Amino acid sequence: MDTTPVFCKEEGAQCILTLNRPQQFNALSEEVLDALQTTLNAVANDRSIRVLMIESASEKAFCAGHDLKQMRANPDKAYYQKLFSRCAKVMQTLVNMPQPVIAKVQGVATAAGCQLVASCDMAIADTQARFAVSGINVGLFCATPSVALSRNISRKRAFEMLFTGDFINAKQAAEYGLINRAVEPEKLDAEVQTLVDKILQKAPVAVRTGKSMFYKQLEQGLNHAYNFAGEVMACNMMAEDTGEGIDAFIEKRPPDFKGQ
């Protein structure tokens, strides 16, 4: 049995990253965070990989958040600061890497595990999945998970989740905007693959450009965002694949993207 906490396999232009600590519900130990960071860095720098999908080796849990036993074994503020900084870097890498990242969620996603889902660009869960930011139940407010959560769902819903620690089901998570949709367990693989395939059909330059632009403009004022978006579109128009895509549309034929 593979004991690697995180492993990755490539299938064509997609990479499947599997969280592989099922006995600990994929808790984000130091070792898991380090493995995640190393893997994400490698994927981000590989132009042949165009979509990243994150899944769990267990149907019981996508990710249960930080490893509380490991945290309690190291009662030192400097240790905790370093740990949370390391986790924040992983979450920001997901946002900053050029490939779209899709979470395939089964089981529970709690605390930093819910943060992981929220940090992915898209997420599809099966209908049995459940989500919570439940640190407050043990006296620890989910401060860092709140950053990603509050950028996905409305303030009042985020506040309620953070201050009650209550679970929400997959249907609620979709309604809240935490995930894209929930599907029956037997349909999960096909639903995720359909989404992956749709992205792989698009011009790589448009996908890379779009992901970077999308997150940057969210933090800008309206005027600045429009100026920035206009410059991005002008640069995008100069790409060979963009010209090919527009020509193919005009000529009513499938585009032949070169994948620059």
Backbone torsions as a table, in degrees:
resi	resn	phi	psi	omega
1	MET	NA	132.2	-178.6
2	ASP	-69.6	123.8	180.0
3	THR	-103.3	5.9	176.4
4	THR	-62.6	127.3	-174.9
5	PRO	-65.7	-25.5	178.3
6	VAL	-143.1	131.5	172.2
7	PHE	-135.5	157.4	-172.6
8	CYS	-132.5	140.7	173.3
9	LYS	-137.2	144.4	-179.7
10	GLU	-99.4	136.0	173.8
11	GLU	-128.4	94.4	-174.3
12	GLY	67.1	-126.9	-178.1
13	ALA	-92.0	5.8	176.5
14	GLN	-110.1	152.1	176.3
15	CYS	-120.5	133.8	179.0
16	ILE	-109.5	115.2	179.2
17	LEU	-101.5	124.0	-176.4
18	THR	-112.1	125.5	172.6
19	LEU	-78.5	121.6	-167.0
20	ASN	-127.3	57.4	174.5
21	ARG	-131.8	58.5	-169.5
22	PRO	-61.8	-34.6	-178.8
23	GLN	-66.4	-25.2	178.1
24	GLN	-105.7	18.5	-179.9
25	PHE	55.0	35.0	178.6
26	ASN	57.1	35.2	177.2
27	ALA	-58.7	143.2	-174.6
28	LEU	-84.3	77.5	175.1
29	SER	-71.8	172.4	174.5
30	GLU	-55.0	-42.7	-177.1
31	GLU	-65.7	-40.2	178.8
32	VAL	-66.9	-44.0	179.4
33	LEU	-61.5	-42.2	178.5
34	ASP	-63.7	-42.5	179.1
35	ALA	-65.5	-40.7	176.5
36	LEU	-61.3	-46.7	-178.2
37	GLN	-61.7	-44.5	179.4
38	THR	-61.9	-44.0	-179.2
39	THR	-66.9	-44.5	-179.6
40	LEU	-64.1	-39.0	177.5
41	ASN	-61.4	-42.6	-179.4
42	ALA	-65.5	-43.1	179.2
43	VAL	-64.7	-43.3	-178.6
44	ALA	-59.2	-31.9	-177.2
45	ASN	-92.4	2.6	-178.7
46	ASP	-104.1	104.1	-176.2
47	ARG	-68.7	-17.1	179.6
48	SER	-75.5	-19.9	177.8
49	ILE	-90.7	123.4	-174.4
50	ARG	-113.1	-16.0	176.5
51	VAL	-144.0	137.9	175.0
52	LEU	-114.2	130.4	175.4
53	MET	-116.9	133.1	179.4
54	ILE	-111.0	128.2	-179.5
55	GLU	-136.5	176.8	177.6
56	SER	-114.7	147.2	175.3
57	ALA	-75.0	-9.3	-178.1
58	SER	-120.4	141.3	176.0
59	GLU	-81.3	-11.2	-177.6
60	LYS	-81.0	-29.6	-175.9
61	ALA	-151.0	132.5	168.8
62	PHE	-76.1	-54.9	175.8
63	CYS	-167.0	129.8	-176.7
64	ALA	-95.0	14.4	177.4
65	GLY	90.1	-157.0	-177.3
66	HIS	-67.7	155.6	178.0
67	ASP	-80.8	97.1	-174.3
68	LEU	-65.4	-33.7	178.0
69	LYS	-64.3	-42.6	178.4
70	GLN	-66.3	-38.2	178.8
71	MET	-64.5	-43.3	-179.4
72	ARG	-69.7	-23.4	178.2
73	ALA	-77.7	-7.0	-179.2
74	ASN	-131.2	69.4	-175.3
75	PRO	-77.0	72.7	-176.8
76	ASP	-142.4	128.4	-176.1
77	LYS	-59.9	-42.1	-179.8
78	ALA	-61.8	-37.2	177.6
79	TYR	-62.6	-46.1	-178.9
80	TYR	-65.3	-40.5	178.2
81	GLN	-59.8	-44.1	179.6
82	LYS	-65.4	-41.1	-179.5
83	LEU	-62.1	-48.7	-178.2
84	PHE	-69.3	-31.8	175.1
85	SER	-66.2	-40.7	178.7
86	ARG	-63.2	-42.5	178.7
87	CYS	-65.6	-42.1	179.2
88	ALA	-61.1	-36.4	178.8
89	LYS	-65.1	-40.8	177.4
90	VAL	-60.5	-47.5	-178.0
91	MET	-63.0	-40.2	179.3
92	GLN	-71.4	-30.6	175.9
93	THR	-62.7	-38.7	177.1
94	LEU	-58.2	-40.9	-179.5
95	VAL	-73.3	-38.4	-172.0
96	ASN	-87.1	-17.2	-179.1
97	MET	-69.9	150.7	-172.4
98	PRO	-72.6	-22.4	-178.0
99	GLN	-83.6	140.9	169.3
100	PRO	-61.8	140.3	-178.6
101	VAL	-117.4	127.1	-178.2
102	ILE	-117.1	126.3	174.6
103	ALA	-91.4	129.4	174.1
104	LYS	-106.6	106.8	-166.1
105	VAL	-106.6	124.9	171.3
106	GLN	-128.0	146.9	178.4
107	GLY	73.2	-148.5	-175.3
108	VAL	-94.1	146.6	172.0
109	ALA	-131.8	101.9	-173.1
110	THR	-120.8	150.8	175.9
111	ALA	51.3	-120.3	-179.7
112	ALA	-65.6	-18.3	173.5
113	GLY	-71.2	-37.8	173.2
114	CYS	-67.1	-37.3	175.2
115	GLN	-59.8	-39.8	179.2
116	LEU	-62.6	-43.4	177.0
117	VAL	-61.6	-46.5	-178.3
118	ALA	-64.8	-27.1	-178.2
119	SER	-81.3	-17.7	176.0
120	CYS	-74.5	153.0	-177.5
121	ASP	-68.1	-35.8	179.2
122	MET	-143.3	159.3	178.9
123	ALA	-151.6	136.6	174.3
124	ILE	-126.2	132.8	-178.1
125	ALA	-123.9	157.0	170.7
126	ASP	-83.1	163.2	-171.3
127	THR	-69.0	-11.2	178.4
128	GLN	-90.0	-7.3	-177.3
129	ALA	-69.4	151.9	178.4
130	ARG	-138.2	151.2	-172.9
131	PHE	-133.9	142.2	177.2
132	ALA	-160.6	153.8	167.6
133	VAL	-117.1	83.6	-162.3
134	SER	-100.9	12.9	179.7
135	GLY	-55.8	-33.7	-177.2
136	ILE	-61.4	-22.4	179.0
137	ASN	-68.2	-21.1	177.8
138	VAL	-113.2	15.8	176.8
139	GLY	88.1	10.3	-179.2
140	LEU	-120.7	108.9	179.2
141	PHE	-67.2	133.3	-178.7
142	CYS	-76.5	71.0	-175.2
143	ALA	-66.1	-52.7	-179.0
144	THR	-68.3	-40.1	173.3
145	PRO	-59.2	-29.2	-178.7
146	SER	-64.3	-26.6	-179.6
147	VAL	-63.5	-49.5	179.4
148	ALA	-72.2	-41.2	-177.7
149	LEU	-60.4	-46.3	-176.5
150	SER	-71.9	-10.4	174.4
151	ARG	-95.1	2.3	177.9
152	ASN	-113.3	-39.3	-173.5
153	ILE	-123.6	171.4	-176.7
154	SER	-66.3	157.6	-177.3
155	ARG	-59.1	-46.1	-175.3
156	LYS	-67.6	-37.6	177.3
157	ARG	-69.9	-40.7	177.2
158	ALA	-62.1	-43.9	-179.2
159	PHE	-60.8	-44.5	-179.8
160	GLU	-62.6	-44.8	178.7
161	MET	-61.4	-43.3	-175.9
162	LEU	-70.4	-33.3	-174.0
163	PHE	-97.9	-10.2	173.8
164	THR	-106.1	-28.1	-175.1
165	GLY	72.8	8.0	-176.9
166	ASP	-69.9	149.3	173.5
167	PHE	-78.5	148.5	166.8
168	ILE	-118.3	150.9	179.6
169	ASN	-87.2	176.9	-174.7
170	ALA	-65.0	-36.4	178.1
171	LYS	-63.3	-43.8	177.2
172	GLN	-64.3	-40.7	-179.9
173	ALA	-59.7	-37.9	176.8
174	ALA	-68.8	-41.1	178.6
175	GLU	-64.5	-37.5	-179.6
176	TYR	-72.3	-24.8	-176.3
177	GLY	97.9	8.7	178.3
178	LEU	-73.8	-35.1	175.2
179	ILE	-126.1	164.2	179.4
180	ASN	-74.6	-43.5	179.8
181	ARG	-167.3	164.0	176.5
182	ALA	-118.6	136.9	-179.5
183	VAL	-131.7	162.1	177.7
184	GLU	-60.3	145.1	-175.6
185	PRO	-50.4	-39.7	-177.6
186	GLU	-71.9	-12.1	-179.6
187	LYS	-103.5	-3.1	-172.4
188	LEU	-62.1	-50.1	-178.3
189	ASP	-56.8	-47.6	-177.7
190	ALA	-65.5	-38.5	-179.0
191	GLU	-65.8	-42.7	178.2
192	VAL	-66.0	-42.5	-178.5
193	GLN	-65.6	-35.9	176.3
194	THR	-60.6	-42.3	178.6
195	LEU	-65.6	-43.9	177.6
196	VAL	-58.4	-47.3	-176.8
197	ASP	-63.1	-36.7	178.2
198	LYS	-62.9	-41.3	-179.7
199	ILE	-68.3	-40.1	-178.7
200	LEU	-65.8	-19.1	178.2
201	GLN	-79.3	-13.3	-176.9
202	LYS	-86.9	160.6	178.4
203	ALA	-64.6	126.1	-179.8
204	PRO	-54.1	-38.2	-178.5
205	VAL	-63.7	-36.3	-179.6
206	ALA	-71.1	-37.5	179.9
207	VAL	-67.9	-47.7	179.2
208	ARG	-61.7	-46.7	-179.7
209	THR	-62.1	-43.7	-175.7
210	GLY	-66.2	-42.1	-178.8
211	LYS	-64.6	-45.9	179.6
212	SER	-61.1	-45.4	-177.8
213	MET	-66.1	-41.6	-175.1
214	PHE	-55.9	-49.2	-176.4
215	TYR	-74.2	-34.2	179.8
216	LYS	-66.8	-42.5	-176.6
217	GLN	-69.3	-25.2	179.7
218	LEU	-61.0	-29.6	-176.9
219	GLU	-93.1	2.6	-175.4
220	GLN	-104.7	158.2	171.6
221	GLY	-67.7	163.4	-173.2
222	LEU	-58.2	-49.2	-177.9
223	ASN	-64.0	-45.4	179.4
224	HIS	-62.4	-40.3	-179.3
225	ALA	-62.9	-42.6	179.0
226	TYR	-66.8	-40.3	177.6
227	ASN	-62.8	-43.7	178.9
228	PHE	-64.0	-44.5	-178.9
229	ALA	-63.7	-38.6	178.5
230	GLY	-63.0	-40.9	178.1
231	GLU	-66.3	-40.4	178.6
232	VAL	-62.7	-43.3	-179.7
233	MET	-66.1	-38.2	178.5
234	ALA	-62.2	-43.5	178.0
235	CYS	-66.3	-40.7	179.0
236	ASN	-60.8	-38.2	-179.8
237	MET	-62.8	-22.9	-177.4
238	MET	-81.8	-8.4	-178.8
239	ALA	-73.4	142.6	-179.7
240	GLU	-60.3	-42.8	-178.9
241	ASP	-65.7	-29.8	177.7
242	THR	-67.4	-44.7	176.0
243	GLY	-59.6	-42.4	178.4
244	GLU	-63.2	-41.6	-179.7
245	GLY	-63.8	-42.3	179.8
246	ILE	-68.9	-42.8	177.5
247	ASP	-60.4	-41.7	179.9
248	ALA	-64.1	-38.5	177.5
249	PHE	-63.2	-45.1	-179.7
250	ILE	-64.6	-39.2	-176.6
251	GLU	-87.8	1.6	177.1
252	LYS	56.7	53.4	177.5
253	ARG	-140.8	161.2	177.7
254	PRO	-67.3	141.6	178.4
255	PRO	-73.8	151.6	177.3
256	ASP	-114.8	80.3	-176.9
257	PHE	-73.3	136.5	179.5
258	LYS	-87.4	-17.9	174.6
259	GLY	82.5	35.1	179.6
260	GLN	-72.6	NA	NA
